[in-house]
């Protein structure tokens, strides 16, 4: 797994989320059995529930940006990518400041998100 593979997957996630990609397109960035703890929902999402979540989340005009990104290699086939990101959720001037952590793995010939957790930044 390349040293920047996790960051590339996360940048692709941000690009898709900020350009109104379909839920199906975003789901291609996740590994089978992925687990997501979204920023604005209190319910954990398994692979089967992710499509519904992304149908809610991926609306026209949604924008996001990274404030920071750090990568730690966990093993040869897994990286932890953490940092801060901002999402403009419902109104152009309403921003949600959040922190995130993602485990990106190399499995069956491709890199993808195996776990993603995001929560509102308590200092915002």
Secondary structure, 3 states (H helix, E strand, C coil): CCCCHHHHHHHHHHHHHHCCCCHHHHHCCEEEEEEEECCCCCCEEEHHHHHHHHHHHCCCCCEEEEEEEEEEEEECCEEEEEEEEEEECCCCCCEEEEEEEEEEEEECCEEEEEEEEEEECCCC
